[in-house]
Amino acid sequence: MNHLTHRPRRLAWGRGILALACASVLALAGLPSVDSAEAAPPPLKPGKRCDELFGLKGTPTKGLPGGDASRVKDLWDQYEYVNPGMEFDGLNPTQKQLDDAGTDYKQYGHDDPRRIYARFNAQKRWKNFDEYLTKQYIPNQGNDPRGEAFEKKVVKDMGLTGPDWICQKEVYFTDPETGERHKRVLDAYNKKTREIVEMKSNGKPDGSQTRADKAWARHKGWSSYKYTFVFGEKQQGEARTFMKEMKESAGKDALGRERVRSYNFHSDHKPQAPKGTENGPYRRNDQFMSNGAGKNTGSRGGGNNLIKQSPPTPQTLKEQLDRIRANDPQGRMPKGPGGIDFSTLDLRFIGKPVKGEGLNYAFAAKQVADEYAAGWGGQEKAQLISDSFFTWLALTPEKFWVNLNPDQPDLIMDSTFGKTDAGRVLLEADLEMKRDFADAMNPKKRPEADRFWKSMPRNSQGVPCWFQVRNWIEPKTAVVREEDGGIHILDTPLAVKSQYLKINNVPPGSYLCDFDEAEKKWAERQVNTLITPEVEKRVNEDPRYADLRRVYTARVAAEFIRQQDAQAPTDYHNVINSNDVSRWPLRGDNKDWTREKTYQAYLKSLRDGEASWEHDAGGGPYTYSVGGVDFSKQPKRNMNPVSFRTEHRYKPRTTQFAVGQMTDDADKEGYVMLGGNTAGKSTGGGDPTPDPTPTGKPTDKPTDAPSTPAPSTPPSGGDDNTTPPGRDPEGDLADTGSDTPIGLIAGIAAALAAAGAALVWFKRRRRATGS
């Protein structure tokens, strides 16, 4: 039986009077604050079903990985989102326009560029508008849209759906050590499975959330939950440190499994301009790889955007990263150029060149972990690649040689080629090679050089003889894969060649001997066995030759365009063989360079020598070496489809992604690819400059041999055959070309030696006694 209990009336009245008194006091003194706030905090938001929030109802629910994991490479992909700032990525205001805009940006509409000018004027960290626009304003405008798009993708692909998965739920995490309470918005929360998921579109945690997350990890009340962090990009240093701390604090569950887990989702973000503004009047058009001569046409892409953000020096990179961190302490900005080693930048893909539709292209570069250690120089290297690409198209291939020879000061290089950065790079590489040749012969540095000198014949004084030799750089057979109308440039090795050659004009005192034929062949074989391989290794691997390798890869790409244009006119038709390189001149610090400057440096080397040493074989020689570079021929081999799919399985997908945004190279660990497309247009702003008028008809033949005749008869063994290379049985392009540097030796009298001739001689060092 249930009984009702009544309080005595007198006790009830007493408590009522006490309550009234307390209420009067509170009315006079005010309510006590909650967590020191002036008023009670608003109630926590309960969140919403993830599939309803993102319009994904019906998407199958999946389970989370049981530990740290990564998406398999087959699933790597991209997602798009709208960055409203990209509508204005081409803004280039005058100082008057900036001054007139003032600092009150709110008076201008969102479609008015003056709003951006005023925001620039109102801030203090950035002094240059273009840097503010590309490195701060536009990336920042995309933060929220990028994050939302990434969360939707993760919810869909990882199956965070159904009635138990709640997104944007607010909770409090209390730090048991300090008592501090942190309000936290959970990206995804499942009370039934006791799981929390945090999604980061970049590769680092949000600095404003880390204290709350560490409080969760330490609090025993959450010990039954697991916390999974999903990263869209490779985890950066801060993320790795943070994850380690979280794992240590949270510990493991009853089954010994980590309670904190990371999942590398690996999905590249691809920003888009708002619909209807894709070709608006404020869009930027770059010069890279584009034949658009006017300011309203050019190239665009994620690679361009990243290169545009790359500062010129290590110091300016540090200053830029420091400013970005100061403006973005939470770490929400997407990855910039920091950590990209642009000294390794190279062109590795161009797509099908359809007239009027633009050309897809992709560069490759090495990536390092420390964003302060690399990231500068991107614009300079990309411009060199693009300018060289057009130089190889505009000039006829028999001009693609350089020559440093004391007997031939009038045959250094073609005068038009000498007005380009591609020509400069070749001639400077020639000078660098002869210095390396001398260094590689130093017996004090290399045991192979010691063996070389001891194997040489002696003159009447017992000193090792040196025969006369020419050495030059030329292409080895490039490995490519042509498919779907484009070309993947996979390997572009260079060769260093050395060959005996009689030279008459040599300095007095040279240790020359009269070699018989057997001795000539012996000495030549010794050079090519013990000396030349070391020089060739440096040419292919040393950073000093990176520009040479860069411009040669552009040569391979340009040759492909030549061949495609011969079949059907492309956007580059009027450039090919026009011999007009005025739009791709010497730039930057090299704008005043002349071939004569490098030739004078060469003559100084001739007078002073490059190395000096003592050797027990006799004498104390100094060495002098000359060389040449010949890119007039471009042999290549098309990798068969089976090998390509085996060795470069993901390359077609990677290059496709790279056009829109930088992406990791799934086939080459530690490298990224980044690029764009040349079909960019923007409305208004004046008429584009007409294409240059060609001075000759474009070739209809591949240029594994020169596209036009060499100016004089090549030496024996030359291959003037201009017939297109045939297909081998596996679908490869047949290897073509001989070992003779046709472009380099064309037009040089046989009595004066071939271009690229190399001469090394020795003089006995003068002793203090004068002996």
Solvent accessible surface area in square Angstrom, and as a share of the most:
residue,aa,sasa,rsa
1,M,205,0.92
2,N,151,0.77
3,H,145,0.65
4,L,162,0.81
5,T,131,0.76
6,H,153,0.68
7,R,162,0.59
8,P,87,0.55
9,R,187,0.68
10,R,211,0.77
11,L,83,0.41
12,A,48,0.37
13,W,170,0.60
14,G,39,0.38
15,R,128,0.47
16,G,42,0.40
17,I,115,0.58
18,L,116,0.58
19,A,62,0.48
20,L,124,0.62
21,A,53,0.41
22,C,65,0.39
23,A,53,0.41
24,S,58,0.37
25,V,94,0.54
26,L,83,0.41
27,A,86,0.67
28,L,163,0.81
29,A,83,0.64
30,G,41,0.40
31,L,152,0.76
32,P,106,0.66
33,S,59,0.38
34,V,64,0.37
35,D,97,0.50
36,S,104,0.67
37,A,40,0.31
38,E,179,0.80
39,A,72,0.56
40,A,78,0.61
41,P,54,0.34
42,P,94,0.59
43,P,121,0.76
44,L,68,0.34
45,K,130,0.55
46,P,103,0.65
47,G,28,0.27
48,K,100,0.42
49,R,63,0.23
50,C,0,0.00
51,D,3,0.01
52,E,67,0.30
53,L,71,0.35
54,F,22,0.09
55,G,65,0.62
56,L,18,0.09
57,K,126,0.53
58,G,78,0.75
59,T,30,0.18
60,P,95,0.60
61,T,81,0.47
62,K,106,0.45
63,G,71,0.68
64,L,27,0.13
65,P,38,0.24
66,G,53,0.51
67,G,28,0.27
68,D,85,0.44
69,A,35,0.27
70,S,66,0.43
71,R,21,0.08
72,V,93,0.54
73,K,80,0.34
74,D,76,0.39
75,L,100,0.50
76,W,39,0.14
77,D,34,0.18
78,Q,37,0.16
79,Y,17,0.06
80,E,103,0.46
81,Y,19,0.07
82,V,73,0.42
83,N,6,0.03
84,P,57,0.36
85,G,1,0.01
86,M,19,0.08
87,E,33,0.15
88,F,7,0.03
89,D,10,0.05
90,G,26,0.25
91,L,12,0.06
92,N,138,0.71
93,P,19,0.12
94,T,80,0.46
95,Q,121,0.54
96,K,143,0.60
97,Q,89,0.40
98,L,13,0.06
99,D,92,0.48
100,D,97,0.50
101,A,1,0.01
102,G,30,0.29
103,T,82,0.47
104,D,79,0.41
105,Y,55,0.21
106,K,149,0.63
107,Q,113,0.50
108,Y,25,0.09
109,G,39,0.37
110,H,144,0.64
111,D,103,0.53
112,D,26,0.13
113,P,19,0.12
114,R,120,0.44
115,R,33,0.12
116,I,2,0.01
117,Y,14,0.05
118,A,0,0.00
119,R,80,0.29
120,F,22,0.09
121,N,41,0.21
122,A,50,0.39
123,Q,46,0.20
124,K,156,0.66
125,R,118,0.43
126,W,5,0.02
127,K,172,0.73
128,N,74,0.38
129,F,16,0.07
130,D,56,0.29
131,E,56,0.25
132,Y,15,0.06
133,L,1,0.00
134,T,9,0.05
135,K,10,0.04
136,Q,19,0.08
137,Y,22,0.08
138,I,19,0.10
139,P,17,0.11
140,N,67,0.34
141,Q,48,0.21
142,G,1,0.01
143,N,8,0.04
144,D,94,0.49
145,P,41,0.26
146,R,8,0.03
147,G,24,0.23
148,E,114,0.51
149,A,23,0.18
150,F,1,0.00
151,E,29,0.13
152,K,91,0.38
153,K,34,0.14
154,V,0,0.00
155,V,0,0.00
156,K,106,0.45
157,D,45,0.23
158,M,17,0.07
159,G,0,0.00
160,L,0,0.00
161,T,3,0.02
162,G,14,0.13
163,P,95,0.59
164,D,55,0.29
165,W,7,0.02
166,I,37,0.19
167,C,1,0.00
168,Q,65,0.29
169,K,47,0.20
170,E,17,0.08
171,V,12,0.07
172,Y,58,0.22
173,F,0,0.00
174,T,44,0.26
175,D,8,0.04
176,P,72,0.45
177,E,129,0.58
178,T,97,0.57
179,G,53,0.51
180,E,69,0.31
181,R,94,0.34
182,H,27,0.12
183,K,95,0.40
184,R,5,0.02
185,V,58,0.33
186,L,0,0.00
187,D,12,0.06
188,A,0,0.00
189,Y,20,0.07
190,N,5,0.02
191,K,131,0.56
192,K,153,0.65
193,T,72,0.42
194,R,92,0.34
195,E,24,0.11
196,I,0,0.00
197,V,0,0.00
198,E,3,0.01
199,M,9,0.04
200,K,23,0.10
201,S,11,0.07
202,N,7,0.04
203,G,0,0.00
204,K,32,0.14
205,P,16,0.10
206,D,17,0.09
207,G,40,0.38
208,S,77,0.50
209,Q,43,0.19
210,T,26,0.15
211,R,147,0.54
212,A,6,0.04
213,D,3,0.01
214,K,56,0.24
215,A,0,0.00
216,W,0,0.00
217,A,5,0.04
218,R,72,0.26
219,H,57,0.25
220,K,170,0.72
221,G,57,0.55
222,W,41,0.14
223,S,56,0.36
224,S,62,0.40
225,Y,11,0.04
226,K,34,0.14
227,Y,0,0.00
228,T,3,0.02
229,F,1,0.00
230,V,0,0.00
231,F,0,0.00
232,G,1,0.01
233,E,31,0.14
234,K,102,0.43
235,Q,26,0.12
236,Q,31,0.14
237,G,33,0.32
238,E,76,0.34
239,A,0,0.00
240,R,122,0.44
241,T,77,0.45
242,F,10,0.04
243,M,8,0.04
244,K,129,0.55
245,E,68,0.30
246,M,0,0.00
247,K,41,0.18
248,E,120,0.54
249,S,49,0.31
250,A,12,0.09
251,G,26,0.25
252,K,123,0.52
253,D,32,0.16
254,A,111,0.86
255,L,136,0.68
256,G,45,0.43
257,R,110,0.40
258,E,58,0.26
259,R,11,0.04
260,V,0,0.00
261,R,8,0.03
262,S,11,0.07
263,Y,27,0.10
264,N,47,0.24
265,F,1,0.00
266,H,21,0.09
267,S,1,0.01
268,D,15,0.08
269,H,12,0.06
270,K,55,0.23
271,P,20,0.12
272,Q,61,0.27
273,A,9,0.07
274,P,28,0.17
275,K,190,0.81
276,G,68,0.65
277,T,26,0.15
278,E,79,0.35
279,N,74,0.38
280,G,8,0.08
281,P,86,0.54
282,Y,72,0.27
283,R,23,0.08
284,R,30,0.11
285,N,28,0.14
286,D,20,0.10
287,Q,114,0.50
288,F,18,0.08
289,M,0,0.00
290,S,7,0.05
291,N,15,0.08
292,G,33,0.32
293,A,33,0.25
294,G,10,0.09
295,K,151,0.64
296,N,21,0.11
297,T,40,0.23
298,G,1,0.01
299,S,0,0.00
300,R,42,0.15
301,G,15,0.15
302,G,4,0.04
303,G,0,0.00
304,N,0,0.00
305,N,37,0.19
306,L,6,0.03
307,I,0,0.00
308,K,51,0.22
309,Q,26,0.12
310,S,1,0.01
311,P,6,0.04
312,P,96,0.60
313,T,57,0.33
314,P,72,0.46
315,Q,106,0.47
316,T,46,0.27
317,L,1,0.00
318,K,100,0.42
319,E,70,0.31
320,Q,1,0.00
321,L,11,0.06
322,D,59,0.30
323,R,56,0.20
324,I,29,0.15
325,R,109,0.40
326,A,47,0.36
327,N,52,0.27
328,D,16,0.08
329,P,93,0.59
330,Q,64,0.29
331,G,14,0.13
332,R,95,0.35
333,M,8,0.03
334,P,26,0.16
335,K,40,0.17
336,G,21,0.20
337,P,2,0.01
338,G,1,0.01
339,G,1,0.01
340,I,0,0.00
341,D,32,0.17
342,F,2,0.01
343,S,57,0.37
344,T,49,0.29
345,L,0,0.00
346,D,16,0.08
347,L,0,0.00
348,R,56,0.20
349,F,24,0.10
350,I,0,0.00
351,G,6,0.06
352,K,123,0.52
353,P,13,0.08
354,V,54,0.31
355,K,123,0.52
356,G,57,0.55
357,E,115,0.51
358,G,9,0.09
359,L,2,0.01
360,N,58,0.30
361,Y,0,0.00
362,A,0,0.00
363,F,0,0.00
364,A,14,0.11
365,A,0,0.00
366,K,89,0.38
367,Q,35,0.15
368,V,51,0.30
369,A,87,0.68
370,D,79,0.41
371,E,36,0.16
372,Y,64,0.24
373,A,54,0.42
374,A,8,0.06
375,G,1,0.01
376,W,81,0.29
377,G,10,0.10
378,G,0,0.00
379,Q,77,0.34
380,E,111,0.50
381,K,33,0.14
382,A,0,0.00
383,Q,33,0.15
384,L,13,0.06
385,I,0,0.00
386,S,2,0.01
387,D,4,0.02
388,S,0,0.00
389,F,0,0.00
390,F,1,0.00
391,T,1,0.00
392,W,0,0.00
393,L,0,0.00
394,A,0,0.00
395,L,0,0.00
396,T,9,0.05
397,P,0,0.00
398,E,27,0.12
399,K,37,0.16
400,F,0,0.00
401,W,20,0.07
402,V,0,0.00
403,N,0,0.00
404,L,0,0.00
405,N,2,0.01
406,P,41,0.26
407,D,32,0.17
408,Q,3,0.01
409,P,74,0.46
410,D,118,0.61
411,L,50,0.25
412,I,7,0.03
413,M,7,0.03
414,D,36,0.19
415,S,64,0.41
416,T,37,0.22
417,F,0,0.00
418,G,8,0.08
419,K,128,0.54
420,T,1,0.00
421,D,10,0.05
422,A,1,0.01
423,G,0,0.00
424,R,20,0.07
425,V,7,0.04
426,L,0,0.00
427,L,0,0.00
428,E,65,0.29
429,A,8,0.06
430,D,0,0.00
431,L,13,0.06
432,E,40,0.18
433,M,0,0.00
434,K,0,0.00
435,R,89,0.32
436,D,7,0.04
437,F,0,0.00
438,A,1,0.00
439,D,35,0.18
440,A,0,0.00
441,M,0,0.00
442,N,13,0.07
443,P,14,0.09
444,K,139,0.59
445,K,128,0.54
446,R,32,0.12
447,P,95,0.60
448,E,59,0.26
449,A,0,0.00
450,D,37,0.19
451,R,142,0.52
452,F,0,0.00
453,W,6,0.02
454,K,104,0.44
455,S,36,0.23
456,M,6,0.03
457,P,34,0.22
458,R,113,0.41
459,N,35,0.18
460,S,121,0.78
461,Q,127,0.56
462,G,31,0.30
463,V,5,0.03
464,P,7,0.04
465,C,0,0.00
466,W,0,0.00
467,F,3,0.01
468,Q,8,0.04
469,V,1,0.00
470,R,16,0.06
471,N,0,0.00
472,W,7,0.02
473,I,0,0.00
474,E,15,0.07
475,P,14,0.09
476,K,81,0.34
477,T,44,0.25
478,A,0,0.00
479,V,22,0.13
480,V,0,0.00
481,R,27,0.10
482,E,31,0.14
483,E,28,0.13
484,D,129,0.67
485,G,29,0.28
486,G,3,0.03
487,I,0,0.00
488,H,6,0.03
489,I,2,0.01
490,L,33,0.17
491,D,71,0.37
492,T,12,0.07
493,P,31,0.20
494,L,0,0.00
495,A,6,0.05
496,V,6,0.03
497,K,60,0.25
498,S,8,0.05
499,Q,75,0.33
500,Y,45,0.17
501,L,39,0.19
502,K,115,0.49
503,I,9,0.05
504,N,103,0.53
505,N,85,0.44
506,V,42,0.24
507,P,32,0.20
508,P,111,0.70
509,G,51,0.49
510,S,21,0.14
511,Y,17,0.06
512,L,59,0.29
513,C,37,0.22
514,D,143,0.74
515,F,22,0.09
516,D,80,0.42
517,E,112,0.50
518,A,74,0.57
519,E,57,0.26
520,K,44,0.19
521,K,133,0.56
522,W,95,0.33
523,A,0,0.00
524,E,49,0.22
525,R,132,0.48
526,Q,23,0.10
527,V,0,0.00
528,N,59,0.30
529,T,80,0.46
530,L,9,0.04
531,I,0,0.00
532,T,7,0.04
533,P,68,0.43
534,E,40,0.18
535,V,0,0.00
536,E,36,0.16
537,K,117,0.49
538,R,41,0.15
539,V,0,0.00
540,N,42,0.21
541,E,112,0.50
542,D,34,0.18
543,P,109,0.69
544,R,117,0.43
545,Y,1,0.00
546,A,15,0.12
547,D,36,0.19
548,L,1,0.01
549,R,48,0.17
550,R,5,0.02
551,V,0,0.00
552,Y,0,0.00
553,T,0,0.00
554,A,0,0.00
555,R,0,0.00
556,V,0,0.00
557,A,0,0.00
558,A,0,0.00
559,E,0,0.00
560,F,2,0.01
561,I,0,0.00
562,R,1,0.00
563,Q,20,0.09
564,Q,40,0.18
565,D,5,0.03
566,A,38,0.29
567,Q,143,0.63
568,A,57,0.44
569,P,79,0.50
570,T,3,0.02
571,D,44,0.23
572,Y,4,0.01
573,H,59,0.26
574,N,57,0.29
575,V,0,0.00
576,I,1,0.01
577,N,5,0.03
578,S,0,0.00
579,N,54,0.28
580,D,46,0.24
581,V,10,0.06
582,S,83,0.54
583,R,68,0.25
584,W,14,0.05
585,P,53,0.34
586,L,25,0.12
587,R,73,0.27
588,G,54,0.52
589,D,150,0.78
590,N,45,0.23
591,K,129,0.55
592,D,95,0.49
593,W,25,0.09
594,T,58,0.34
595,R,66,0.24
596,E,84,0.38
597,K,116,0.49
598,T,8,0.05
599,Y,14,0.05
600,Q,101,0.45
601,A,34,0.26
602,Y,0,0.00
603,L,38,0.19
604,K,115,0.49
605,S,6,0.04
606,L,32,0.16
607,R,156,0.57
608,D,89,0.46
609,G,16,0.15
610,E,56,0.25
611,A,21,0.16
612,S,65,0.42
613,W,10,0.04
614,E,67,0.30
615,H,22,0.10
616,D,120,0.62
617,A,7,0.06
618,G,26,0.25
619,G,11,0.11
620,G,0,0.00
621,P,10,0.07
622,Y,41,0.15
623,T,0,0.00
624,Y,0,0.00
625,S,0,0.00
626,V,1,0.01
627,G,0,0.00
628,G,0,0.00
629,V,0,0.00
630,D,5,0.02
631,F,0,0.00
632,S,0,0.00
633,K,13,0.06
634,Q,0,0.00
635,P,14,0.09
636,K,3,0.01
637,R,84,0.31
638,N,4,0.02
639,M,15,0.07
640,N,24,0.12
641,P,60,0.38
642,V,114,0.65
643,S,32,0.21
644,F,0,0.00
645,R,114,0.42
646,T,105,0.61
647,E,102,0.46
648,H,36,0.16
649,R,136,0.50
650,Y,31,0.12
651,K,20,0.08
652,P,39,0.24
653,R,52,0.19
654,T,3,0.02
655,T,2,0.01
656,Q,130,0.58
657,F,27,0.11
658,A,0,0.00
659,V,27,0.15
660,G,12,0.12
661,Q,19,0.09
662,M,23,0.10
663,T,6,0.03
664,D,24,0.12
665,D,9,0.04
666,A,6,0.04
667,D,45,0.23
668,K,102,0.43
669,E,151,0.68
670,G,27,0.26
671,Y,54,0.21
672,V,1,0.00
673,M,1,0.01
674,L,0,0.00
675,G,0,0.00
676,G,0,0.00
677,N,38,0.19
678,T,19,0.11
679,A,44,0.34
680,G,8,0.08
681,K,114,0.48
682,S,12,0.08
683,T,81,0.47
684,G,55,0.53
685,G,50,0.48
686,G,53,0.51
687,D,138,0.72
688,P,70,0.44
689,T,83,0.48
690,P,112,0.70
691,D,60,0.31
692,P,19,0.12
693,T,115,0.67
694,P,54,0.34
695,T,104,0.61
696,G,33,0.31
697,K,183,0.77
698,P,40,0.25
699,T,17,0.10
700,D,94,0.49
701,K,77,0.33
702,P,16,0.10
703,T,0,0.00
704,D,10,0.05
705,A,5,0.04
706,P,6,0.04
707,S,22,0.14
708,T,44,0.25
709,P,122,0.76
710,A,20,0.16
711,P,95,0.60
712,S,45,0.29
713,T,123,0.71
714,P,28,0.18
715,P,56,0.35
716,S,115,0.74
717,G,54,0.52
718,G,30,0.29
719,D,45,0.23
720,D,83,0.43
721,N,91,0.47
722,T,57,0.33
723,T,90,0.53
724,P,63,0.40
725,P,27,0.17
726,G,45,0.43
727,R,151,0.55
728,D,44,0.23
729,P,144,0.90
730,E,111,0.50
731,G,31,0.30
732,D,7,0.04
733,L,12,0.06
734,A,36,0.28
735,D,89,0.46
736,T,36,0.21
737,G,33,0.32
738,S,38,0.25
739,D,98,0.51
740,T,21,0.12
741,P,1,0.01
742,I,0,0.00
743,G,0,0.00
744,L,0,0.00
745,I,10,0.05
746,A,2,0.01
747,G,36,0.35
748,I,19,0.09
749,A,57,0.44
750,A,101,0.79
751,A,75,0.58
752,L,75,0.37
753,A,1,0.01
754,A,17,0.13
755,A,0,0.00
756,G,0,0.00
757,A,0,0.00
758,A,0,0.00
759,L,3,0.02
760,V,0,0.00
761,W,1,0.00
762,F,2,0.01
763,K,68,0.29
764,R,100,0.36
765,R,108,0.39
766,R,208,0.76
767,R,104,0.38
768,A,118,0.91
769,T,122,0.71
770,G,52,0.50
771,S,89,0.58
